């Protein structure tokens, strides 16, 4: 596998990790936030419009496992691609550096989203007992 294709795969997995970690917010953090704010009717309307949220909530363990695996793979590829060389051309080198920074930001935002989801789905029920 050449350098460019490895960077592309890492970038795609980083974007995919933000979508998988966002699903953890949909299943756990968003409903808890709406109920805590007294917006139960808004949650009921949201579930009526997007009934897939119920499915994601019912299957939250596989969703969290899949998101965690994707974050681990994306983190590993982020780590590997940070040592790969950028092209010699100044324009391409600037684009390469910018892409690495954007990928790192997306990855750490994904980690934060995942941590929020875990705190609502796993930690909050134990704290409320």
JOHUJO-V150315 format. One record per backbone hydrogen bond with DSSP energy under -1.0 kcal/mol. CO is the residue of the C=O (numbers start at 0). NH is the residue of the N-H. Records with the same first field share a line. If there is no record, write none. Layout:
CO: NH + NH
This chain:
1: 5
2: 6
3: 7
4: 8
5: 9
6: 10
7: 11
8: 12
9: 13
10: 14
11: 15
12: 16
13: 17
14: 18
15: 19
16: 20
17: 21
18: 22
21: 25
22: 26
23: 27
24: 29
27: 31
28: 32
29: 33
30: 34
31: 35
32: 36
33: 38
34: 37
38: 42
39: 43
40: 44
41: 45
42: 46
43: 47
44: 48
45: 49
49: 52
50: 53
51: 55
52: 56
53: 57
54: 58
58: 62
59: 63
60: 64
61: 65
62: 66
63: 67
64: 68
65: 69
66: 70
67: 71
68: 72
69: 73
70: 74
71: 75
72: 76
73: 77
74: 78
75: 79
76: 80
77: 81
79: 82
88: 92
89: 93
90: 94
91: 95
92: 96
93: 97
94: 98
95: 99
96: 100
97: 101
98: 102
99: 103
100: 104
101: 105
102: 106
103: 107
104: 108
105: 109
106: 110
107: 111
108: 112
109: 113
110: 114
111: 115
112: 116
113: 117
114: 118
115: 119
116: 120
117: 121 + 122
118: 123
122: 126
123: 127
